Amino acid sequence: MINKLFPLISIAVLLSSCSKKKRTAMSNETYQPPKYDTTAIDSFSAGATNVDIAAKIRMSSKVYKDSVAAVLKQQEEEKRLKALLDKEEERKKKEEEKKNNTTAEPAPVAESSSQQ
């Protein structure tokens, strides 16, 4: 009986351990290559240091140019709004002065003829 039971148990264990499992390999959809920040270095040119070249590369990039353009556009908008606010304040001042001048001047009093 033991001779029959041992092979049955070993076959059951072998079949359960050798079952098909899902692969864990990365697919192309989930794989994202690492992003490296590289800098070109010319060791034979004078003044070609890492910092200089990195600054030139950053300044020539589209993102940098777009951000500079956005800052300039924002500054222009701020100047325009400031000019509008100044104009509005000046208009309100003029209206207030006009209002004060009309109320400050008393109506001319008719002089009586008995004082002549």
N, CA and C atoms as a LAMMPS dump frame, in Angstrom:
ITEM: TIMESTEP
0
ITEM: NUMBER OF ATOMS
348
ITEM: BOX BOUNDS ff ff ff
-5.0000000000000000e+02 5.0000000000000000e+02
-5.0000000000000000e+02 5.0000000000000000e+02
-5.0000000000000000e+02 5.0000000000000000e+02
ITEM: ATOMS id mol type element x y z
1 1 1 N 0.821 -1.187 0
2 1 2 C 0 0 0
3 1 3 C 0.866 1.252 0
4 2 1 N 1.928 1.224 0.752
5 2 2 C 2.826 2.358 0.796
6 2 3 C 3.48 2.538 -0.569
7 3 1 N 3.754 1.444 -1.243
8 3 2 C 4.367 1.533 -2.562
9 3 3 C 3.448 2.225 -3.564
10 4 1 N 2.147 2.113 -3.428
11 4 2 C 1.203 2.752 -4.335
12 4 3 C 0.905 4.189 -3.903
13 5 1 N 0.898 4.435 -2.625
14 5 2 C 0.543 5.757 -2.096
15 5 3 C 1.654 6.78 -2.327
16 6 1 N 2.882 6.368 -2.172
17 6 2 C 4.008 7.297 -2.346
18 6 3 C 4.086 7.854 -3.769
19 7 1 N 3.998 7.046 -4.81
20 7 2 C 4.033 7.599 -6.165
21 7 3 C 2.833 8.502 -6.449
22 8 1 N 1.668 8.184 -5.931
23 8 2 C 0.485 9.039 -6.14
24 8 3 C 0.672 10.418 -5.481
25 9 1 N 1.184 10.446 -4.308
26 9 2 C 1.404 11.712 -3.6
27 9 3 C 2.49 12.521 -4.309
28 10 1 N 3.557 11.861 -4.732
29 10 2 C 4.632 12.591 -5.409
30 10 3 C 4.161 13.144 -6.753
31 11 1 N 3.336 12.414 -7.487
32 11 2 C 2.784 12.903 -8.753
33 11 3 C 1.852 14.094 -8.5
34 12 1 N 1.043 14.042 -7.458
35 12 2 C 0.121 15.146 -7.121
36 12 3 C 0.912 16.406 -6.766
37 13 1 N 1.965 16.241 -5.998
38 13 2 C 2.806 17.388 -5.633
39 13 3 C 3.505 17.945 -6.868
40 14 1 N 4.016 17.071 -7.706
41 14 2 C 4.704 17.485 -8.916
42 14 3 C 3.764 18.234 -9.861
43 15 1 N 2.562 17.763 -10.031
44 15 2 C 1.599 18.424 -10.915
45 15 3 C 1.156 19.781 -10.362
46 16 1 N 0.988 19.872 -9.079
47 16 2 C 0.544 21.148 -8.505
48 16 3 C 1.67 22.183 -8.517
49 17 1 N 2.922 21.751 -8.382
50 17 2 C 4.033 22.698 -8.38
51 17 3 C 4.446 23.099 -9.79
52 18 1 N 4.135 22.328 -10.775
53 18 2 C 4.509 22.623 -12.155
54 18 3 C 3.347 23.217 -12.953
55 19 1 N 2.385 23.778 -12.285
56 19 2 C 1.261 24.379 -13.007
57 19 3 C 1.732 25.646 -13.719
58 20 1 N 1.004 26.04 -14.744
59 20 2 C 1.396 27.221 -15.507
60 20 3 C 1.138 28.474 -14.682
61 21 1 N 2.15 29.308 -14.645
62 21 2 C 2.026 30.577 -13.933
63 21 3 C 2.131 31.702 -14.941
64 22 1 N 1.581 32.853 -14.59
65 22 2 C 1.666 34.006 -15.475
66 22 3 C 3.104 34.509 -15.486
67 23 1 N 3.5 34.944 -16.641
68 23 2 C 4.849 35.483 -16.749
69 23 3 C 4.903 36.858 -16.094
70 24 1 N 6.021 37.149 -15.52
71 24 2 C 6.199 38.441 -14.867
72 24 3 C 7.101 39.361 -15.671
73 25 1 N 7.393 39.002 -16.914
74 25 2 C 8.265 39.832 -17.747
75 25 3 C 7.54 41.133 -18.099
76 26 1 N 8.315 42.194 -18.259
77 26 2 C 7.739 43.505 -18.581
78 26 3 C 7.281 43.535 -20.032
79 27 1 N 6.15 44.141 -20.227
80 27 2 C 5.691 44.33 -21.593
81 27 3 C 6.152 45.696 -22.084
82 28 1 N 6.046 45.928 -23.365
83 28 2 C 6.475 47.206 -23.93
84 28 3 C 5.607 48.362 -23.453
85 29 1 N 4.383 48.087 -23.078
86 29 2 C 3.464 49.13 -22.647
87 29 3 C 3.87 49.726 -21.302
88 30 1 N 4.369 48.916 -20.409
89 30 2 C 4.698 49.414 -19.078
90 30 3 C 6.149 49.83 -18.94
91 31 1 N 6.984 49.453 -19.88
92 31 2 C 8.406 49.768 -19.777
93 31 3 C 8.648 51.226 -20.165
94 32 1 N 9.309 51.94 -19.286
95 32 2 C 9.683 53.321 -19.555
96 32 3 C 11.181 53.436 -19.352
97 33 1 N 11.898 53.764 -20.41
98 33 2 C 13.348 53.865 -20.25
99 33 3 C 13.7 55.025 -19.334
100 34 1 N 14.77 54.922 -18.593
101 34 2 C 15.164 56.011 -17.688
102 34 3 C 15.569 57.248 -18.481
103 35 1 N 15.298 58.407 -17.916
104 35 2 C 15.64 59.67 -18.562
105 35 3 C 16.979 60.138 -18.011
106 36 1 N 17.911 60.306 -18.908
107 36 2 C 19.24 60.744 -18.515
108 36 3 C 19.439 62.209 -18.88
109 37 1 N 20.115 62.93 -18.033
110 37 2 C 20.474 64.306 -18.312
111 37 3 C 21.94 64.283 -18.744
112 38 1 N 22.168 64.422 -20.041
113 38 2 C 23.532 64.349 -20.542
114 38 3 C 24.018 65.712 -20.971
115 39 1 N 25.295 65.919 -20.867
116 39 2 C 25.919 67.178 -21.249
117 39 3 C 27.121 66.881 -22.131
118 40 1 N 27.216 67.606 -23.246
119 40 2 C 28.365 67.444 -24.128
120 40 3 C 29.528 68.257 -23.568
121 41 1 N 30.687 67.657 -23.54
122 41 2 C 31.87 68.335 -23
123 41 3 C 32.968 68.299 -24.052
124 42 1 N 33.52 69.461 -24.346
125 42 2 C 34.657 69.553 -25.258
126 42 3 C 35.85 69.984 -24.423
127 43 1 N 36.697 69.048 -24.102
128 43 2 C 37.815 69.354 -23.207
129 43 3 C 38.939 70.103 -23.899
130 44 1 N 38.909 70.211 -25.224
131 44 2 C 39.981 70.875 -25.949
132 44 3 C 39.681 72.342 -26.247
133 45 1 N 38.439 72.772 -26.057
134 45 2 C 38.078 74.167 -26.326
135 45 3 C 38.168 74.979 -25.046
136 46 1 N 38.665 76.185 -25.196
137 46 2 C 38.767 77.061 -24.029
138 46 3 C 37.38 77.559 -23.646
139 47 1 N 37.076 77.546 -22.392
140 47 2 C 35.793 78.048 -21.897
141 47 3 C 34.648 77.073 -22.04
142 48 1 N 34.902 75.881 -22.504
143 48 2 C 33.839 74.896 -22.659
144 48 3 C 33.77 74.05 -21.398
145 49 1 N 33.117 74.572 -20.385
146 49 2 C 32.968 73.834 -19.138
147 49 3 C 31.564 73.259 -19.079
148 50 1 N 31.367 72.376 -18.148
149 50 2 C 30.053 71.745 -17.99
150 50 3 C 28.959 72.77 -17.795
151 51 1 N 29.215 73.748 -16.978
152 51 2 C 28.191 74.735 -16.637
153 51 3 C 27.83 75.574 -17.85
154 52 1 N 28.832 76.011 -18.617
155 52 2 C 28.572 76.836 -19.794
156 52 3 C 27.748 76.088 -20.83
157 53 1 N 28.157 74.885 -21.117
158 53 2 C 27.466 74.104 -22.138
159 53 3 C 26.066 73.734 -21.67
160 54 1 N 25.916 73.366 -20.411
161 54 2 C 24.591 73.029 -19.896
162 54 3 C 23.669 74.232 -19.963
163 55 1 N 24.183 75.418 -19.66
164 55 2 C 23.358 76.626 -19.74
165 55 3 C 22.938 76.9 -21.178
166 56 1 N 23.844 76.718 -22.13
167 56 2 C 23.505 76.929 -23.544
168 56 3 C 22.449 75.934 -24.01
169 57 1 N 22.584 74.692 -23.589
170 57 2 C 21.607 73.672 -23.986
171 57 3 C 20.242 74.003 -23.409
172 58 1 N 20.201 74.392 -22.136
173 58 2 C 18.924 74.74 -21.514
174 58 3 C 18.274 75.937 -22.197
175 59 1 N 19.089 76.949 -22.51
176 59 2 C 18.548 78.151 -23.133
177 59 3 C 18.061 77.9 -24.551
178 60 1 N 18.621 76.925 -25.207
179 60 2 C 18.193 76.637 -26.572
180 60 3 C 17.011 75.679 -26.611
181 61 1 N 16.641 75.135 -25.49
182 61 2 C 15.54 74.184 -25.481
183 61 3 C 14.207 74.892 -25.668
184 62 1 N 13.257 74.173 -26.195
185 62 2 C 11.936 74.732 -26.484
186 62 3 C 11.198 75.107 -25.2
187 63 1 N 11.364 74.303 -24.166
188 63 2 C 10.682 74.579 -22.896
189 63 3 C 11.166 75.903 -22.313
190 64 1 N 12.474 76.149 -22.384
191 64 2 C 13.025 77.399 -21.853
192 64 3 C 12.494 78.579 -22.641
193 65 1 N 12.498 78.459 -23.961
194 65 2 C 12.001 79.551 -24.798
195 65 3 C 10.521 79.809 -24.537
196 66 1 N 9.746 78.738 -24.35
197 66 2 C 8.33 78.901 -24.056
198 66 3 C 8.125 79.577 -22.708
199 67 1 N 8.938 79.214 -21.711
200 67 2 C 8.778 79.82 -20.394
201 67 3 C 9.17 81.292 -20.426
202 68 1 N 10.203 81.635 -21.183
203 68 2 C 10.605 83.044 -21.317
204 68 3 C 9.497 83.83 -22.009
205 69 1 N 8.914 83.248 -23.041
206 69 2 C 7.825 83.916 -23.75
207 69 3 C 6.621 84.114 -22.829
208 70 1 N 6.34 83.129 -21.99
209 70 2 C 5.218 83.244 -21.058
210 70 3 C 5.474 84.353 -20.037
211 71 1 N 6.706 84.464 -19.553
212 71 2 C 7.042 85.515 -18.584
213 71 3 C 6.903 86.883 -19.229
214 72 1 N 7.415 87.028 -20.452
215 72 2 C 7.299 88.309 -21.152
216 72 3 C 5.841 88.674 -21.397
217 73 1 N 5.045 87.702 -21.763
218 73 2 C 3.617 87.941 -21.996
219 73 3 C 2.925 88.372 -20.703
220 74 1 N 3.282 87.738 -19.597
221 74 2 C 2.701 88.088 -18.306
222 74 3 C 3.107 89.498 -17.894
223 75 1 N 4.357 89.872 -18.113
224 75 2 C 4.807 91.221 -17.772
225 75 3 C 4.08 92.253 -18.623
226 76 1 N 3.885 91.955 -19.887
227 76 2 C 3.169 92.869 -20.774
228 76 3 C 1.722 93.045 -20.313
229 77 1 N 1.107 91.953 -19.901
230 77 2 C -0.278 92.013 -19.406
231 77 3 C -0.355 92.836 -18.118
232 78 1 N 0.63 92.673 -17.232
233 78 2 C 0.651 93.445 -15.987
234 78 3 C 0.798 94.935 -16.28
235 79 1 N 1.649 95.291 -17.239
236 79 2 C 1.815 96.696 -17.603
237 79 3 C 0.518 97.264 -18.157
238 80 1 N -0.163 96.484 -18.99
239 80 2 C -1.418 96.937 -19.583
240 80 3 C -2.483 97.158 -18.503
241 81 1 N -2.56 96.218 -17.56
242 81 2 C -3.543 96.351 -16.48
243 81 3 C -3.214 97.54 -15.583
244 82 1 N -1.932 97.76 -15.313
245 82 2 C -1.528 98.897 -14.488
246 82 3 C -1.895 100.201 -15.177
247 83 1 N -1.681 100.28 -16.488
248 83 2 C -2.043 101.484 -17.24
249 83 3 C -3.551 101.713 -17.19
250 84 1 N -4.329 100.65 -17.31
251 84 2 C -5.787 100.785 -17.221
252 84 3 C -6.216 101.26 -15.844
253 85 1 N -5.598 100.711 -14.801
254 85 2 C -5.939 101.125 -13.44
255 85 3 C -5.575 102.595 -13.206
256 86 1 N -4.42 103.012 -13.68
257 86 2 C -4.012 104.413 -13.533
258 86 3 C -4.979 105.331 -14.264
259 87 1 N -5.381 104.922 -15.441
260 87 2 C -6.324 105.721 -16.234
261 87 3 C -7.664 105.841 -15.509
262 88 1 N -8.107 104.737 -14.946
263 88 2 C -9.384 104.733 -14.22
264 88 3 C -9.304 105.611 -12.974
265 89 1 N -8.194 105.528 -12.239
266 89 2 C -8.025 106.367 -11.053
267 89 3 C -7.996 107.847 -11.423
268 90 1 N -7.329 108.172 -12.509
269 90 2 C -7.244 109.564 -12.967
270 90 3 C -8.633 110.076 -13.355
271 91 1 N -9.404 109.221 -14.025
272 91 2 C -10.764 109.613 -14.42
273 91 3 C -11.63 109.86 -13.189
274 92 1 N -11.496 108.992 -12.184
275 92 2 C -12.279 109.165 -10.955
276 92 3 C -11.866 110.433 -10.22
277 93 1 N -10.565 110.729 -10.206
278 93 2 C -10.082 111.961 -9.563
279 93 3 C -10.674 113.187 -10.232
280 94 1 N -10.66 113.18 -11.566
281 94 2 C -11.194 114.318 -12.309
282 94 3 C -12.683 114.5 -12.032
283 95 1 N -13.419 113.402 -11.995
284 95 2 C -14.86 113.484 -11.701
285 95 3 C -15.08 114.035 -10.297
286 96 1 N -14.272 113.576 -9.35
287 96 2 C -14.426 114.042 -7.974
288 96 3 C -14.072 115.528 -7.855
289 97 1 N -13.009 115.946 -8.531
290 97 2 C -12.636 117.364 -8.509
291 97 3 C -13.729 118.216 -9.146
292 98 1 N -14.275 117.726 -10.231
293 98 2 C -15.357 118.449 -10.905
294 98 3 C -16.563 118.567 -9.976
295 99 1 N -16.852 117.493 -9.268
296 99 2 C -17.986 117.473 -8.351
297 99 3 C -17.723 118.436 -7.19
298 100 1 N -16.486 118.416 -6.659
299 100 2 C -16.124 119.304 -5.556
300 100 3 C -16.145 120.765 -5.998
301 101 1 N -15.707 121.07 -7.206
302 101 2 C -15.706 122.445 -7.711
303 101 3 C -17.125 122.974 -7.879
304 102 1 N -18.029 122.157 -8.317
305 102 2 C -19.404 122.634 -8.51
306 102 3 C -20.105 122.822 -7.174
307 103 1 N -19.812 122.004 -6.189
308 103 2 C -20.467 122.16 -4.887
309 103 3 C -19.753 123.188 -4.015
310 104 1 N -18.467 123.423 -4.247
311 104 2 C -17.71 124.362 -3.428
312 104 3 C -18.021 125.81 -3.797
313 105 1 N -18.311 126.063 -5.032
314 105 2 C -18.616 127.429 -5.445
315 105 3 C -20.049 127.758 -5.043
316 106 1 N -20.204 128.748 -4.195
317 106 2 C -21.574 129.1 -3.805
318 106 3 C -22.267 129.813 -4.96
319 107 1 N -23.533 129.703 -4.96
320 107 2 C -24.309 130.363 -5.994
321 107 3 C -24.202 131.879 -5.775
322 108 1 N -24.06 132.632 -6.848
323 108 2 C -23.922 134.07 -6.686
324 108 3 C -25.199 134.651 -6.065
325 109 1 N -24.985 135.491 -5.055
326 109 2 C -26.104 136.1 -4.351
327 109 3 C -26.438 137.423 -5.045
328 110 1 N -27.67 137.607 -5.268
329 110 2 C -28.081 138.843 -5.926
330 110 3 C -27.966 139.982 -4.928
331 111 1 N -27.246 141.03 -5.325
332 111 2 C -27.053 142.169 -4.42
333 111 3 C -28.287 143.056 -4.503
334 112 1 N -28.615 143.545 -3.371
335 112 2 C -29.79 144.423 -3.347
336 112 3 C -29.394 145.847 -3.76
337 113 1 N -30.306 146.585 -4.27
338 113 2 C -30.024 147.934 -4.75
339 113 3 C -29.98 148.94 -3.614
340 114 1 N -30.297 148.572 -2.413
341 114 2 C -30.298 149.521 -1.3
342 114 3 C -28.914 149.832 -0.803
343 115 1 N -27.907 149.09 -1.13
344 115 2 C -26.571 149.332 -0.667
345 115 3 C -25.813 150.311 -1.533
346 116 1 N -26.283 150.778 -2.548
347 116 2 C -25.57 151.684 -3.442
348 116 3 C -25.429 152.982 -2.843
